[in-house]
């Protein structure tokens, strides 16, 4: 069962902060692992060409998370 996460001490704003604010539950491995797992799953459901197109269209900070 998911539990509300405690605010991260010293966390910086950005993607992690946004994930925490929009999905405020504790996840084993942390929110970055959750995001990476979701992206790996998404990658399995789109063609290689679509995936490369997506990677070329998102900001570099986000593209770095893509598998």
OpenMM code with the backbone's topology and positions (N, CA, C; nanometers):
from openmm import Vec3, app, unit

residues = "UNK UNK UNK UNK UNK UNK UNK UNK UNK UNK UNK UNK UNK UNK UNK UNK UNK UNK UNK UNK UNK UNK UNK UNK UNK UNK UNK UNK UNK UNK UNK UNK UNK UNK UNK UNK UNK UNK UNK UNK UNK UNK UNK UNK UNK UNK UNK UNK UNK UNK UNK UNK UNK UNK UNK UNK UNK UNK UNK UNK UNK UNK UNK UNK UNK UNK UNK".split()
positions = [
    Vec3(0.0841, -0.1172, 0.0000),
    Vec3(0.0000, 0.0000, 0.0000),
    Vec3(0.0890, 0.1241, 0.0000),
    Vec3(0.0551, 0.2206, -0.0814),
    Vec3(0.1334, 0.3444, -0.0902),
    Vec3(0.1033, 0.4322, 0.0307),
    Vec3(0.2053, 0.5006, 0.0741),
    Vec3(0.1909, 0.5942, 0.1853),
    Vec3(0.2385, 0.7298, 0.1389),
    Vec3(0.1826, 0.8322, 0.1979),
    Vec3(0.2296, 0.9670, 0.1656),
    Vec3(0.3754, 0.9797, 0.2041),
    Vec3(0.4523, 1.0370, 0.1142),
    Vec3(0.5949, 1.0543, 0.1392),
    Vec3(0.6183, 1.1755, 0.2278),
    Vec3(0.7177, 1.1644, 0.3110),
    Vec3(0.7589, 1.2793, 0.3910),
    Vec3(0.8348, 1.3741, 0.2997),
    Vec3(0.8244, 1.5040, 0.3203),
    Vec3(0.8988, 1.5973, 0.2368),
    Vec3(1.0480, 1.5665, 0.2439),
    Vec3(1.1132, 1.5707, 0.1303),
    Vec3(1.2569, 1.5425, 0.1262),
    Vec3(1.3335, 1.6621, 0.1809),
    Vec3(1.4227, 1.6361, 0.2728),
    Vec3(1.5018, 1.7453, 0.3265),
    Vec3(1.6084, 1.7824, 0.2261),
    Vec3(1.6212, 1.9101, 0.1987),
    Vec3(1.7223, 1.9571, 0.1069),
    Vec3(1.6936, 1.9236, -0.0388),
    Vec3(1.5704, 1.8843, -0.0702),
    Vec3(1.5412, 1.8515, -0.2099),
    Vec3(1.5385, 1.9794, -0.2915),
    Vec3(1.5846, 1.9678, -0.4137),
    Vec3(1.5889, 2.0844, -0.5003),
    Vec3(1.4673, 2.0847, -0.5916),
    Vec3(1.4269, 2.2032, -0.6368),
    Vec3(1.3149, 2.2090, -0.7289),
    Vec3(1.3547, 2.1443, -0.8609),
    Vec3(1.2589, 2.1158, -0.9444),
    Vec3(1.2883, 2.0528, -1.0725),
    Vec3(1.2004, 1.9319, -1.0902),
    Vec3(1.2427, 1.8399, -1.1785),
    Vec3(1.1616, 1.7218, -1.2074),
    Vec3(1.1277, 1.6441, -1.0817),
    Vec3(1.2257, 1.6166, -0.9971),
    Vec3(1.1977, 1.5381, -0.8775),
    Vec3(1.0971, 1.6094, -0.7889),
    Vec3(1.1120, 1.7389, -0.7737),
    Vec3(1.0176, 1.8151, -0.6930),
    Vec3(0.8780, 1.8127, -0.7519),
    Vec3(0.8707, 1.8172, -0.8837),
    Vec3(0.7399, 1.8135, -0.9492),
    Vec3(0.6754, 1.6772, -0.9310),
    Vec3(0.7529, 1.5714, -0.9475),
    Vec3(0.6980, 1.4367, -0.9270),
    Vec3(0.6487, 1.4237, -0.7845),
    Vec3(0.7274, 1.4700, -0.6881),
    Vec3(0.6875, 1.4599, -0.5474),
    Vec3(0.5587, 1.5356, -0.5202),
    Vec3(0.5427, 1.6537, -0.5814),
    Vec3(0.4235, 1.7332, -0.5530),
    Vec3(0.2993, 1.6754, -0.6207),
    Vec3(0.3164, 1.6144, -0.7381),
    Vec3(0.2015, 1.5613, -0.8098),
    Vec3(0.1725, 1.4146, -0.7770),
    Vec3(0.2686, 1.3451, -0.7188),
    Vec3(0.2512, 1.2054, -0.6771),
    Vec3(0.3138, 1.1912, -0.5385),
    Vec3(0.2442, 1.2395, -0.4362),
    Vec3(0.3036, 1.2506, -0.3028),
    Vec3(0.3005, 1.1220, -0.2201),
    Vec3(0.3354, 1.0106, -0.2809),
    Vec3(0.3361, 0.8838, -0.2087),
    Vec3(0.4771, 0.8284, -0.2036),
    Vec3(0.5073, 0.7585, -0.0964),
    Vec3(0.6384, 0.6954, -0.0830),
    Vec3(0.6443, 0.5764, -0.1782),
    Vec3(0.7521, 0.5680, -0.2551),
    Vec3(0.7702, 0.4593, -0.3502),
    Vec3(0.9050, 0.3960, -0.3205),
    Vec3(0.9047, 0.2635, -0.3092),
    Vec3(1.0303, 0.1935, -0.2830),
    Vec3(1.1289, 0.2280, -0.3941),
    Vec3(1.2450, 0.2780, -0.3567),
    Vec3(1.3454, 0.3162, -0.4550),
    Vec3(1.3410, 0.4635, -0.4919),
    Vec3(1.2372, 0.5337, -0.4507),
    Vec3(1.2282, 0.6770, -0.4759),
    Vec3(1.1538, 0.7126, -0.6036),
    Vec3(1.1267, 0.8409, -0.6169),
    Vec3(1.0475, 0.8874, -0.7306),
    Vec3(1.1234, 0.8759, -0.8621),
    Vec3(1.2565, 0.8901, -0.8601),
    Vec3(1.3310, 0.8765, -0.9857),
    Vec3(1.3176, 0.7343, -1.0403),
    Vec3(1.3230, 0.6351, -0.9531),
    Vec3(1.3060, 0.4969, -0.9971),
    Vec3(1.1656, 0.4774, -1.0545),
    Vec3(1.0661, 0.5365, -0.9922),
    Vec3(0.9290, 0.5282, -1.0425),
    Vec3(0.9209, 0.5861, -1.1835),
    Vec3(0.9765, 0.7037, -1.2034),
    Vec3(0.9725, 0.7686, -1.3346),
    Vec3(1.0448, 0.6828, -1.4380),
    Vec3(1.1625, 0.6311, -1.4040),
    Vec3(1.2382, 0.5477, -1.4980),
    Vec3(1.1618, 0.4197, -1.5329),
    Vec3(1.0942, 0.3605, -1.4364),
    Vec3(1.0160, 0.2390, -1.4614),
    Vec3(0.9003, 0.2681, -1.5564),
    Vec3(0.8321, 0.3780, -1.5347),
    Vec3(0.7215, 0.4166, -1.6223),
    Vec3(0.7733, 0.4417, -1.7638),
    Vec3(0.8870, 0.5100, -1.7760),
    Vec3(0.9418, 0.5385, -1.9085),
    Vec3(0.9873, 0.4122, -1.9807),
    Vec3(1.0458, 0.3170, -1.9080),
    Vec3(1.0847, 0.1891, -1.9696),
    Vec3(0.9614, 0.1158, -2.0214),
    Vec3(0.8539, 0.1199, -1.9442),
    Vec3(0.7298, 0.0547, -1.9855),
    Vec3(0.6733, 0.1232, -2.1090),
    Vec3(0.6728, 0.2544, -2.1100),
    Vec3(0.6242, 0.3294, -2.2250),
    Vec3(0.7060, 0.2964, -2.3499),
    Vec3(0.8371, 0.2867, -2.3326),
    Vec3(0.9255, 0.2576, -2.4461),
    Vec3(0.8879, 0.1251, -2.5137),
    Vec3(0.8448, 0.0287, -2.4357),
    Vec3(0.8066, -0.1025, -2.4901),
    Vec3(0.6823, -0.0966, -2.5783),
    Vec3(0.6045, 0.0100, -2.5652),
    Vec3(0.4769, 0.0187, -2.6350),
    Vec3(0.4765, 0.1154, -2.7532),
    Vec3(0.5914, 0.1699, -2.7880),
    Vec3(0.6007, 0.2572, -2.9054),
    Vec3(0.7127, 0.2057, -2.9954),
    Vec3(0.7070, 0.2415, -3.1216),
    Vec3(0.8108, 0.1959, -3.2147),
    Vec3(0.9424, 0.2680, -3.1858),
    Vec3(1.0510, 0.2103, -3.2347),
    Vec3(1.1838, 0.2715, -3.2153),
    Vec3(1.1881, 0.4113, -3.2765),
    Vec3(1.1250, 0.4281, -3.3918),
    Vec3(1.1225, 0.5596, -3.4567),
    Vec3(1.0460, 0.6625, -3.3751),
    Vec3(0.9326, 0.6213, -3.3203),
    Vec3(0.8537, 0.7116, -3.2354),
    Vec3(0.9327, 0.7494, -3.1107),
    Vec3(1.0043, 0.6520, -3.0549),
    Vec3(1.0815, 0.6778, -2.9337),
    Vec3(1.1930, 0.7784, -2.9617),
    Vec3(1.2620, 0.7619, -3.0737),
    Vec3(1.3688, 0.8555, -3.1091),
    Vec3(1.3119, 0.9944, -3.1349),
    Vec3(1.1953, 0.9995, -3.1979),
    Vec3(1.1299, 1.1286, -3.2218),
    Vec3(1.0964, 1.1958, -3.0887),
    Vec3(1.0411, 1.1191, -2.9962),
    Vec3(1.0092, 1.1727, -2.8638),
    Vec3(1.1348, 1.2271, -2.7959),
    Vec3(1.2419, 1.1486, -2.7979),
    Vec3(1.3666, 1.1911, -2.7336),
    Vec3(1.4209, 1.3202, -2.7943),
    Vec3(1.3987, 1.3394, -2.9238),
    Vec3(1.4500, 1.4594, -2.9901),
    Vec3(1.3647, 1.5824, -2.9623),
    Vec3(1.2438, 1.5628, -2.9114),
    Vec3(1.1504, 1.6738, -2.8909),
    Vec3(1.1392, 1.7227, -2.7471),
    Vec3(1.1940, 1.6477, -2.6518),
    Vec3(1.1809, 1.6878, -2.5116),
    Vec3(1.3066, 1.7612, -2.4658),
    Vec3(1.2977, 1.8401, -2.3603),
    Vec3(1.4155, 1.9094, -2.3082),
    Vec3(1.5253, 1.8092, -2.2708),
    Vec3(1.6500, 1.8524, -2.2843),
    Vec3(1.7650, 1.7650, -2.2547),
    Vec3(1.7594, 1.7083, -2.1145),
    Vec3(1.7135, 1.7859, -2.0184),
    Vec3(1.7073, 1.7380, -1.8802),
    Vec3(1.6110, 1.6186, -1.8677),
    Vec3(1.5060, 1.6193, -1.9477),
    Vec3(1.4115, 1.5087, -1.9457),
    Vec3(1.4613, 1.3937, -2.0331),
    Vec3(1.5183, 1.4259, -2.1474),
    Vec3(1.5698, 1.3240, -2.2388),
    Vec3(1.6753, 1.2366, -2.1702),
    Vec3(1.7479, 1.2947, -2.0766),
    Vec3(1.8509, 1.2189, -2.0038),
    Vec3(1.7895, 1.1051, -1.9223),
    Vec3(1.6629, 1.1152, -1.8877),
    Vec3(1.5953, 1.0091, -1.8112),
    Vec3(1.5449, 0.8975, -1.9012),
    Vec3(1.5319, 0.9251, -2.0300),
    Vec3(1.4755, 0.8262, -2.1211),
    Vec3(1.5750, 0.7133, -2.1473),
    Vec3(1.5244, 0.5887, -2.1462),
    Vec3(1.6135, 0.4746, -2.1731),
    Vec3(1.6591, 0.4723, -2.3180),
] * unit.nanometer
topology = app.Topology()
chain = topology.addChain("A")
for resn in residues:
    res = topology.addResidue(resn, chain)
    for name in ("N", "CA", "C"):
        topology.addAtom(name, app.Element.getBySymbol(name[0]), res)
